[in-house]
Amino acid sequence: MQSTDARGFRLALAGFGVLVCVVVTLGRPAVAAAHGPIDPAASSYQAQVTQVPEGTDARAVDGDLRLWLRVDPTASVVVLDYRGAPYLRFDRAGVSVNESSSMYYLNQVPAEIPPIGLGPRTPARWHPVSSGHSYEWHDGRLHALATVAHGPGSAELGRWTVPLRVGGAPTAVVGSLRFAPAPSLVWFWPIAVVLACVFAGLRLRRDELDRGLARGLAAGALGAFVVAALVRQLHGRPGIGVGSLVVLGFELAFAVWATVRLLRGPAGWFQFFAIAAAAIWEGATLVGVLRDGFVLLAGPPLLGRIAVATCLALGLGLVPVVIAIAERSSRPRAARAPAGRAAA
């Protein structure tokens, strides 16, 4: 039978790997584009639309990153840019963008420097971008108030406006920007608690206990994974896209496969590893809900935070158990005697 020191070294190595995963997971920056995170799960700032002209509907998207506007097909609406020049035009034909607007260049990916001299008097060069009657774009006016100093706690930082012309008459979409502090660090405690319990169980060196522990952690991780997938993919921006439904379908199919494997009989280390990887990935991509004040997911914020914390805690806790099971299954059968049994 292999020495206790060798086993302790492997468990210590597994613990080190788990800690590295935790650090990478919690410290990773959000995936970013030219104008901030792509489809963020949470934000410290949230813009709210409080007033829209008749015949229009507007919503802030992804906290304070973008503005979505829908216009009645019979109406003619022009959105003005930062300098007061036409940027977007909504009419019966659809939506067009003015390529002579400074905002057109700033909203390119990556952003471009506008030519000198662009302004309200520059002749417009309209280019159709949609035959529909809704459009979404990055608008820095929603986030501009984030630079305003504010005290501790949640706060309304002020009002923002996006000027429009409806039928030639000046008007605007009006809203406010709110700030929310980061939630309590208590949300990260389950990771440490689960890891402590897992390593305590592994020290007993019992095959049945390890597999039971793996099954319990895997079942809980799968449940949290499904909830996290649902609240993530069913969050509209402002509607639910086909791509989100396709991704959700793949995630649910994986959850069904993993559940069947757990219920039908003894699962191998690979199935446990796949469940752990899926839970850790889902939790890592949504970890912002544990760091930022506003949760940008479908359903109650508390539900999203519980699902993410559970994904990370149980997924990371499953990793050292998988390593122990894989290491034990690779031994020769004669060397797998239960702990404490004397050699003949």
C-alpha positions as CSV (number, residue, x, y, z in Angstrom):
1,M,0.0,0.0,0.0
2,Q,1.3,3.4,-0.8
3,S,2.7,5.5,2.0
4,T,0.7,8.1,3.9
5,D,3.3,10.7,3.0
6,A,2.8,10.1,-0.7
7,R,-1.0,10.4,-0.3
8,G,-0.6,13.5,1.8
9,F,1.6,15.0,-0.9
10,R,-1.1,14.3,-3.6
11,L,-3.8,15.8,-1.4
12,A,-1.7,18.9,-0.8
13,L,-1.1,19.2,-4.5
14,A,-4.8,18.9,-5.2
15,G,-5.4,21.6,-2.5
16,F,-2.9,23.9,-4.2
17,G,-4.6,23.3,-7.5
18,V,-8.0,24.2,-6.0
19,L,-6.6,27.4,-4.5
20,V,-5.1,28.4,-7.8
21,C,-8.6,27.8,-9.4
22,V,-10.2,30.0,-6.7
23,V,-7.7,32.8,-7.2
24,V,-8.0,32.7,-11.0
25,T,-11.8,32.5,-10.8
26,L,-12.3,35.4,-8.3
27,G,-9.6,37.6,-9.8
28,R,-10.3,37.2,-13.5
29,P,-11.4,40.5,-15.2
30,A,-14.7,40.6,-17.0
31,V,-14.5,39.9,-20.8
32,A,-14.4,43.3,-22.3
33,A,-15.1,44.9,-25.7
34,A,-14.5,48.5,-26.8
35,H,-17.3,49.8,-24.6
36,G,-17.1,47.6,-21.5
37,P,-18.0,44.0,-20.6
38,I,-20.0,41.8,-23.1
39,D,-23.3,40.7,-21.6
40,P,-22.2,41.3,-18.0
41,A,-23.8,39.3,-15.2
42,A,-23.7,42.3,-12.8
43,S,-22.8,45.9,-12.5
44,S,-22.1,48.6,-9.9
45,Y,-24.3,51.0,-11.9
46,Q,-27.7,50.7,-13.4
47,A,-29.4,53.2,-15.7
48,Q,-33.2,53.4,-15.6
49,V,-35.4,55.0,-18.3
50,T,-38.0,57.3,-16.6
51,Q,-39.5,59.2,-19.6
52,V,-39.9,58.5,-23.3
53,P,-41.7,60.4,-26.1
54,E,-45.0,59.2,-27.3
55,G,-44.7,56.4,-29.9
56,T,-41.4,55.2,-28.5
57,D,-40.1,52.6,-26.0
58,A,-36.6,52.7,-24.5
59,R,-34.7,50.5,-22.1
60,A,-31.2,50.6,-20.6
61,V,-29.3,47.4,-21.4
62,D,-26.5,45.7,-19.4
63,G,-26.6,48.1,-16.5
64,D,-25.6,51.4,-18.1
65,L,-23.7,50.3,-21.2
66,R,-26.3,50.5,-24.0
67,L,-29.6,52.0,-24.9
68,W,-32.4,50.1,-26.8
69,L,-35.0,52.1,-28.6
70,R,-38.1,51.0,-30.4
71,V,-40.2,53.4,-32.5
72,D,-43.7,53.1,-33.9
73,P,-43.3,52.2,-37.6
74,T,-45.4,55.3,-38.6
75,A,-43.2,57.7,-36.7
76,S,-40.1,59.5,-37.8
77,V,-37.4,59.8,-35.0
78,V,-33.8,61.0,-35.1
79,V,-31.4,60.3,-32.3
80,L,-28.7,63.1,-31.8
81,D,-25.1,62.3,-30.9
82,Y,-22.9,63.9,-28.3
83,R,-22.4,67.0,-30.5
84,G,-26.0,67.4,-31.5
85,A,-25.6,65.9,-34.9
86,P,-28.0,63.2,-36.3
87,Y,-26.8,59.7,-35.4
88,L,-29.7,57.3,-36.0
89,R,-32.9,57.7,-38.0
90,F,-36.0,55.6,-37.5
91,D,-38.7,55.7,-40.2
92,R,-41.0,53.5,-42.2
93,A,-38.1,51.9,-44.0
94,G,-36.3,50.9,-40.8
95,V,-33.2,52.2,-39.0
96,S,-30.3,54.1,-40.6
97,V,-27.0,55.3,-39.1
98,N,-25.3,58.6,-40.1
99,E,-21.7,57.8,-41.1
100,S,-20.9,61.5,-40.7
101,S,-21.7,61.4,-37.0
102,S,-18.8,61.3,-34.5
103,M,-20.8,58.8,-32.5
104,Y,-20.7,56.4,-35.5
105,Y,-16.9,56.3,-35.3
106,L,-16.8,56.1,-31.5
107,N,-19.2,53.1,-31.6
108,Q,-17.0,51.0,-34.0
109,V,-15.3,47.9,-32.6
110,P,-12.6,48.9,-31.9
111,A,-13.5,52.6,-31.5
112,E,-12.1,55.0,-34.1
113,I,-11.2,58.6,-33.8
114,P,-13.8,60.8,-35.5
115,P,-12.6,63.1,-38.3
116,I,-12.1,66.7,-37.3
117,G,-15.0,69.0,-37.9
118,L,-18.0,66.6,-37.7
119,G,-21.0,68.4,-36.2
120,P,-24.6,69.4,-36.6
121,R,-23.9,71.2,-39.9
122,T,-22.1,68.3,-41.5
123,P,-24.1,66.8,-44.3
124,A,-25.5,63.4,-43.3
125,R,-24.6,60.2,-45.0
126,W,-27.3,57.7,-44.1
127,H,-26.6,54.0,-44.3
128,P,-29.4,51.5,-43.5
129,V,-28.6,49.0,-40.7
130,S,-32.0,47.4,-40.1
131,S,-35.4,46.9,-41.7
132,G,-37.0,46.6,-38.3
133,H,-38.0,49.5,-36.0
134,S,-35.8,48.9,-32.9
135,Y,-32.1,49.4,-32.4
136,E,-29.5,49.1,-29.6
137,W,-26.3,51.1,-29.3
138,H,-23.6,52.1,-26.8
139,D,-24.3,55.5,-25.4
140,G,-21.8,57.1,-23.0
141,R,-24.4,59.6,-21.7
142,L,-26.0,56.8,-19.6
143,H,-22.7,56.2,-17.7
144,A,-21.3,59.7,-17.6
145,L,-22.7,60.3,-14.1
146,A,-20.6,57.4,-12.8
147,T,-17.8,60.0,-12.3
148,V,-19.8,61.9,-9.8
149,A,-18.6,61.5,-6.2
150,H,-21.1,59.8,-3.9
151,G,-21.2,58.6,-0.4
152,P,-21.4,55.0,0.9
153,G,-24.4,52.9,0.2
154,S,-26.9,52.9,-2.7
155,A,-27.5,56.2,-4.3
156,E,-29.2,57.9,-7.3
157,L,-26.4,59.8,-9.0
158,G,-28.6,62.0,-11.2
159,R,-30.5,62.3,-14.5
160,W,-29.3,61.7,-18.0
161,T,-30.9,62.7,-21.3
162,V,-30.5,61.4,-24.9
163,P,-31.9,64.1,-27.2
164,L,-34.3,63.1,-30.1
165,R,-36.3,64.7,-32.8
166,V,-39.8,63.2,-33.2
167,G,-41.4,64.5,-36.4
168,G,-38.8,67.3,-36.4
169,A,-39.8,68.5,-32.8
170,P,-37.0,68.4,-30.1
171,T,-37.6,65.9,-27.2
172,A,-35.5,63.4,-25.3
173,V,-35.3,60.0,-23.6
174,V,-34.8,60.8,-19.9
175,G,-33.5,58.5,-17.2
176,S,-31.5,58.2,-14.0
177,L,-28.3,56.4,-12.9
178,R,-28.1,54.5,-9.7
179,F,-25.1,53.1,-7.8
180,A,-25.0,50.0,-5.5
181,P,-22.1,48.9,-3.4
182,A,-20.6,45.5,-3.6
183,P,-22.4,42.7,-1.7
184,S,-20.9,41.1,1.4
185,L,-17.9,38.9,1.2
186,V,-19.9,36.3,3.0
187,W,-21.0,35.0,-0.4
188,F,-17.4,33.7,-0.9
189,W,-17.4,31.8,2.5
190,P,-19.2,28.7,1.2
191,I,-16.1,27.9,-1.0
192,A,-13.8,27.8,2.1
193,V,-16.4,25.8,4.1
194,V,-16.9,23.2,1.4
195,L,-13.2,22.8,0.8
196,A,-12.5,22.3,4.5
197,C,-15.2,19.7,4.8
198,V,-14.0,17.9,1.7
199,F,-10.4,17.6,2.8
200,A,-11.5,16.5,6.2
201,G,-13.5,13.7,4.6
202,L,-10.6,12.7,2.3
203,R,-8.3,12.2,5.3
204,L,-10.4,9.2,6.3
205,R,-9.3,7.4,3.1
206,R,-12.5,5.4,2.6
207,D,-13.5,4.6,-0.9
208,E,-17.3,4.4,-0.2
209,L,-17.2,7.7,1.6
210,D,-15.3,9.4,-1.2
211,R,-17.7,8.2,-3.8
212,G,-20.7,9.2,-1.7
213,L,-19.1,12.6,-1.2
214,A,-18.5,12.9,-4.9
215,R,-22.1,12.0,-5.7
216,G,-23.5,14.5,-3.2
217,L,-21.3,17.3,-4.5
218,A,-22.0,16.4,-8.1
219,A,-25.8,16.4,-7.6
220,G,-25.7,19.8,-5.8
221,A,-23.4,21.3,-8.5
222,L,-25.7,20.1,-11.3
223,G,-28.7,21.7,-9.6
224,A,-26.9,25.0,-9.2
225,F,-25.6,24.7,-12.8
226,V,-29.1,24.4,-14.2
227,V,-30.4,27.3,-12.2
228,A,-27.4,29.5,-13.2
229,A,-27.9,28.6,-16.8
230,L,-31.6,29.4,-16.7
231,V,-31.2,32.8,-15.1
232,R,-28.3,33.7,-17.4
233,Q,-29.8,32.7,-20.8
234,L,-33.3,33.8,-20.1
235,H,-32.3,37.3,-19.2
236,G,-33.4,39.4,-22.2
237,R,-31.3,42.2,-23.7
238,P,-34.0,43.4,-24.0
239,G,-35.4,40.2,-25.6
240,I,-34.2,36.6,-25.5
241,G,-32.2,35.8,-28.6
242,V,-32.1,32.5,-30.6
243,G,-28.4,32.1,-29.6
244,S,-29.2,32.2,-25.9
245,L,-31.9,29.5,-26.4
246,V,-29.4,27.3,-28.3
247,V,-26.8,27.6,-25.6
248,L,-29.4,26.9,-22.9
249,G,-30.4,23.8,-24.9
250,F,-26.9,22.5,-24.9
251,E,-26.4,23.2,-21.2
252,L,-29.7,21.5,-20.2
253,A,-28.8,18.5,-22.4
254,F,-25.5,18.2,-20.6
255,A,-27.3,18.4,-17.2
256,V,-29.7,15.6,-18.3
257,W,-26.8,13.4,-19.5
258,A,-24.9,13.9,-16.2
259,T,-28.0,13.3,-14.1
260,V,-28.7,10.0,-15.9
261,R,-25.1,8.9,-15.4
262,L,-25.5,9.6,-11.6
263,L,-28.8,7.8,-11.3
264,R,-28.1,4.7,-13.4
265,G,-25.1,3.4,-11.4
266,P,-21.6,4.1,-10.2
267,A,-20.2,7.1,-12.1
268,G,-16.5,7.2,-13.0
269,W,-14.1,10.0,-12.2
270,F,-14.5,11.4,-15.7
271,Q,-18.3,12.1,-15.2
272,F,-17.5,13.8,-11.9
273,F,-14.8,15.8,-13.5
274,A,-17.1,17.0,-16.3
275,I,-19.7,18.1,-13.7
276,A,-17.1,19.9,-11.7
277,A,-15.7,21.7,-14.8
278,A,-19.2,22.7,-16.0
279,A,-20.1,24.1,-12.5
280,I,-16.8,26.0,-12.1
281,W,-17.1,27.5,-15.6
282,E,-20.6,28.6,-15.0
283,G,-19.8,30.1,-11.7
284,A,-16.6,31.8,-13.0
285,T,-18.4,33.5,-15.9
286,L,-21.1,34.8,-13.5
287,V,-18.8,35.6,-10.5
288,G,-19.6,39.3,-11.0
289,V,-22.9,38.8,-9.2
290,L,-20.9,38.2,-6.0
291,R,-18.8,41.3,-6.5
292,D,-21.2,44.0,-7.9
293,G,-24.3,45.5,-6.5
294,F,-26.8,45.1,-9.4
295,V,-27.5,41.5,-10.7
296,L,-28.2,41.5,-14.4
297,L,-29.9,38.0,-14.6
298,A,-33.4,36.7,-14.9
299,G,-35.2,36.2,-11.6
300,P,-34.5,37.5,-8.1
301,P,-30.9,38.7,-7.4
302,L,-30.8,36.4,-4.4
303,L,-31.5,33.3,-6.6
304,G,-28.7,34.3,-9.0
305,R,-26.2,34.8,-6.2
306,I,-27.1,31.5,-4.5
307,A,-26.7,29.6,-7.7
308,V,-23.3,31.1,-8.5
309,A,-21.9,30.7,-5.0
310,T,-23.1,27.0,-5.0
311,C,-21.6,26.4,-8.5
312,L,-18.2,27.6,-7.3
313,A,-18.3,26.0,-3.9
314,L,-19.4,22.5,-4.9
315,G,-17.6,22.5,-8.3
316,L,-14.3,23.4,-6.6
317,G,-15.0,21.0,-3.7
318,L,-15.5,18.2,-6.2
319,V,-12.0,18.7,-7.8
320,P,-9.9,17.1,-5.0
321,V,-12.4,14.2,-4.6
322,V,-12.2,13.5,-8.4
323,I,-8.4,13.5,-8.0
324,A,-8.5,11.0,-5.1
325,I,-11.0,8.7,-7.0
326,A,-8.9,8.8,-10.2
327,E,-5.7,8.1,-8.3
328,R,-7.2,5.2,-6.4
329,S,-8.7,3.7,-9.5
330,S,-5.3,3.7,-11.2
331,R,-3.7,1.5,-8.5
332,P,-3.4,-2.3,-8.9
333,R,-6.4,-4.1,-7.4
334,A,-4.2,-5.8,-4.8
335,A,-3.2,-2.4,-3.4
336,R,-6.8,-1.2,-2.8
337,A,-7.3,-2.8,0.5
338,P,-9.4,-0.8,2.9
339,A,-7.5,1.5,5.3
340,G,-6.5,-0.2,8.5
341,R,-6.5,-3.8,7.1
342,A,-3.3,-5.6,8.0
343,A,-1.3,-7.2,5.3
344,A,-1.1,-11.0,5.4
